[in-house]
Amino acid sequence: MIWVLTVGAISVFGAAAQWLRERWRAEVPSEMAWDEARQRLKKILWIDAIHDQPGEQVFKILNFGGEAAGINQGSSTAQFWASSWGGSRYELL
């Protein structure tokens, strides 16, 4: 489930979707560290050069409310969009 939620937040829904945040809290232990989450994510389909940076940002937003990522959660634009597909450059809007 962590893979579905993480990849969904990166590519489709964005990390600000309320239903996604609620499901995340129900599925992912709050004490889980990024390294442990990344190891679980890599068991399914994970391309380091593409997924690591946005995956870690989504993880921080969902697991820590964005404070650890330095993200203002008051904004409804906390979504991820790929810019320059294949160049592994992602921006947080």
C-alpha positions, 0 to 999 in steps of 0.5 A, spaced: 500 500 500 505 504 501 508 504 494 501 505 491 500 511 495 507 514 494 507 513 486 500 515 486 502 522 490 508 523 485 504 522 479 497 523 479 494 525 486 499 530 489 500 529 496 495 535 498 489 530 497 485 529 503 483 522 502 490 520 500 493 523 507 487 519 511 489 513 508 497 514 509 496 515 516 492 509 516 497 504 513 504 507 514 507 507 521 508 514 523 515 512 526 517 509 519 524 512 517 525 514 509 530 508 509 525 503 511 520 506 506 524 506 500 527 499 501 519 497 501 518 501 495 524 498 491 521 491 492 515 493 487 518 497 482 522 503 483 527 507 479 532 510 483 534 516 478 526 517 477 523 516 484 528 517 489 527 525 490 520 526 489 518 519 493 522 522 499 519 529 498 512 525 498 514 521 504 516 527 508 510 531 506 505 525 508 509 522 514 511 529 517 506 534 515 511 537 510 515 540 516 521 536 515 521 538 507 520 545 509 513 545 505 508 550 507 502 546 508 497 551 508 497 551 500 493 547 496 498 547 491 503 542 494 503 537 488 508 534 484 509 535 477 514 532 473 518 537 469 523 535 464 521 527 463 527 523 463 531 528 466 529 526 473 528 533 475 522 534 479 519 540 482 514 541 488 509 547 486 
